């Protein structure tokens, strides 16, 4: 059976990564979490004092991009690939609300996007890949055989993110999480370079009221139809 590229875009906390991981396992495809790549770059900027709530030393940070190496290593116990920044496992560190508060600013830098998009496109050369992010169907893989755009209300997404952080033991409050979701939506949709937009040929799925199982069934049906059309 011919393998395809599946591009899943959408707003933060819409469940893109969850369904992408499910699909990759089900199809035997490679899964790449591009959001995690941008989070890892952001973590590097924070660790090296290029960005905080008072400043963002953009030019200095861009000069350091060549020192950043990001890769994924499959964890058999967790059944997904964890993110490594310069050979250090940063899977937990990149998921904090603090990283979330800066990631959209970092991702808006053209030089950052250029470097990561090159890596992402190389990963998809052999097909058989599921990739989620903000510009996968529009920039990274404009010719992807299947493009999906995930959306949900800001309140729904904030509640999901809040529950996830609380479940991990983080000390957060709902209003801060909602504010972060809304701010990221605005930055992602209004940045000059590769803004978050729905590709013209993408199938939109609003999962505000879908269970994880219902969401997966819906997406799997789209995959099946796409594969059948290519036979």
VOGU-3710 file (C-alpha; in Angstrom, 3 decimals, decimal comma):
1> xxxxxxxxxx> 0,000/0,000/0,000  1,301/3,445/-0,909  2,226/5,580/2,062  1,113/9,191/2,353  1,955/12,363/4,247  -0,674/13,403/6,798  -0,520/17,053/7,859  -2,493/18,085/10,949  -2,688/21,794/11,761  -4,698/23,770/14,260
11> xxxxxxxxxx> -4,796/25,939/17,342  -3,077/25,035/20,605  -4,646/22,319/22,777  -6,951/21,024/20,054  -5,674/17,486/20,451  -3,490/17,519/17,338  -0,667/15,596/18,973  -3,000/13,059/20,569  -4,704/12,068/17,335  -1,439/12,249/15,382
21> xxxxxxxxxx> 0,191/9,772/17,786  -2,823/7,472/17,535  -2,704/7,559/13,745  1,027/6,930/13,582  0,716/3,878/15,848  -2,291/2,556/13,926  -0,684/3,007/10,494  2,894/2,185/11,437  3,921/5,696/10,373  6,525/8,042/11,822
31> xxxxxxxxxx> 5,090/10,737/14,106  6,713/14,168/14,395  5,503/16,740/16,937  6,653/20,029/15,401  5,175/21,986/18,284  7,613/20,175/20,553  10,467/21,287/18,294  9,479/24,937/18,717  9,030/24,412/22,448  12,540/22,949/22,664
41> xxxxxxxxxx> 13,994/25,956/20,854  12,068/28,197/23,246  13,398/26,307/26,255  16,938/26,838/24,953  16,255/30,584/24,636  14,939/30,683/28,210  17,801/28,655/29,650  20,344/30,981/28,044  18,563/34,221/29,022  17,655/35,222/25,478
51> xxxxxxxxxx> 14,022/35,587/26,475  12,105/36,337/29,647  9,181/38,538/30,661  11,366/41,676/30,410  13,292/41,170/27,175  13,792/39,124/24,019  17,310/39,355/22,568  16,271/38,247/19,094  19,499/38,989/17,211  21,684/37,293/19,814
61> xxxxxxxxxx> 19,361/34,290/19,843  19,386/33,920/16,051  23,185/33,801/16,148  22,907/30,799/18,510  20,552/28,696/16,377  23,436/26,650/14,966  24,113/25,348/18,484  20,648/23,805/18,809  20,085/20,148/17,959  16,613/18,630/18,323
71> xxxxxxxxxx> 15,709/14,989/17,857  13,140/12,427/18,930  13,808/9,114/20,673  11,097/6,479/20,993  10,230/5,496/24,564  8,852/1,937/24,537  7,279/2,296/27,992  5,426/5,487/27,088  4,802/4,368/23,461  5,778/7,713/21,953
81> xxxxxxxxxx> 8,893/9,616/20,978  10,297/12,024/23,549  12,036/15,284/22,674  15,772/15,718/23,162  17,465/19,115/23,163  21,215/18,844/22,617  21,042/15,191/23,752  19,074/15,979/26,938  15,537/14,685/27,448  13,345/17,801/27,830
91> xxxxxxxxxx> 9,935/16,196/27,304  8,595/17,415/30,662  10,340/20,811/30,728  8,903/21,936/27,385  5,301/21,302/28,470  5,210/23,943/31,216  2,992/27,033/31,114  6,129/29,194/31,232  7,412/27,732/27,963  3,910/28,083/26,504
101> xxxxxxxxxx> 3,971/31,801/27,331  7,019/32,394/25,102  6,801/29,773/22,354  4,633/31,791/19,956  7,104/34,703/20,072  10,016/32,397/19,316  8,114/30,565/16,579  7,358/33,879/14,854  11,069/34,467/14,105  11,678/33,724/10,373
111> xxxxxxxxxx> 15,151/32,278/10,974  13,779/29,813/13,529  11,004/28,679/11,215  13,394/28,359/8,283  15,746/26,064/10,178  13,014/23,837/11,596  11,007/23,633/8,368  14,111/22,337/6,574  14,443/19,576/9,172  10,738/18,743/8,984
121> xxxxxxxxxx> 10,677/18,509/5,189  13,635/16,138/5,235  11,783/13,910/7,704  8,909/13,541/5,227  10,879/12,679/2,113  10,068/8,969/2,404  6,343/9,567/3,116  4,656/7,437/5,784  4,648/10,321/8,237  2,118/12,088/10,469
131> xxxxxxxxxx> 3,144/15,612/11,404  1,218/18,159/13,426  1,805/21,856/13,989  0,726/25,287/12,774  1,914/25,417/9,145  2,343/21,789/8,095  -0,303/21,788/5,358  0,483/25,300/4,150  4,300/25,549/4,339  6,041/22,324/5,321
141> xxxxxxxxxx> 4,012/19,918/3,179  1,766/21,946/0,837  1,387/18,814/-1,327  0,437/16,478/1,528  -2,086/13,863/0,447  -4,257/14,518/3,515  -4,544/17,794/5,393  -6,600/18,194/8,565  -7,297/21,417/10,452  -8,269/20,967/14,106
151> xxxxxxxxxx> -10,218/23,560/16,048  -12,208/23,957/19,260  -13,460/26,831/21,386  -10,880/28,705/23,484  -12,722/27,753/26,692  -12,685/24,070/25,786  -8,991/24,148/24,944  -8,087/26,052/28,102  -9,968/23,522/30,244  -8,111/20,646/28,565
161> xxxxxxxxxx> -4,761/22,350/29,075  -5,599/23,249/32,692  -6,572/19,650/33,502  -3,362/18,381/31,889  -1,157/20,740/33,907  -2,976/20,060/37,179  -2,732/16,336/36,505  1,027/16,736/36,236  1,177/18,540/39,544  1,775/22,060/38,165
171> xxxxxxxxxx> 0,545/25,007/40,247  -1,631/26,974/37,787  -5,021/28,642/37,716  -7,603/28,430/34,951  -7,682/32,153/34,109  -3,934/32,190/33,416  -4,258/29,166/31,150  -7,182/30,707/29,247  -5,267/33,955/28,810  -2,282/32,017/27,478
181> xxxxxxxxxx> -4,466/30,151/24,972  -6,018/33,396/23,709  -2,647/35,164/23,443  -1,117/32,256/21,530  -4,099/32,185/19,166  -3,591/35,862/18,354  0,173/35,625/17,854  -0,022/32,416/15,816  -2,731/33,798/13,532  -1,208/37,257/13,045
191> xxxxxxxxxx> 2,531/36,636/12,693  4,073/37,829/9,422  5,886/34,571/8,638  3,772/31,428/8,102  0,700/32,447/10,126  -1,727/29,787/11,297  -4,348/29,478/8,569  -6,445/26,606/7,283  -5,139/25,259/3,972  -7,746/25,523/1,213
201> xxxxxxxxxx> -7,815/21,751/0,748  -7,755/20,860/4,460  -10,666/19,106/6,167  -11,728/21,050/9,264  -12,677/19,156/12,416  -14,185/20,972/15,401  -13,649/18,595/18,311  -15,166/20,803/21,028  -17,760/18,113/21,720  -15,995/14,979/20,485
211> xxxxxxxxxx> -14,496/12,299/22,684  -10,962/11,113/21,889  -12,422/7,926/20,412  -14,924/9,819/18,248  -12,167/12,128/17,050  -9,896/9,231/16,111  -12,670/7,398/14,250  -13,439/10,530/12,241  -9,799/11,116/11,308  -9,169/7,425/10,533
221> xxxxxxxxxx> -12,107/7,493/8,108  -10,463/10,391/6,262  -7,201/8,456/6,072  -8,951/5,348/4,743  -10,761/7,368/2,067  -7,514/9,074/1,023  -5,639/5,775/0,750  -8,468/4,173/-1,228  -8,515/7,095/-3,652  -4,821/6,541/-4,357
231> x> -5,097/2,829/-5,165
//
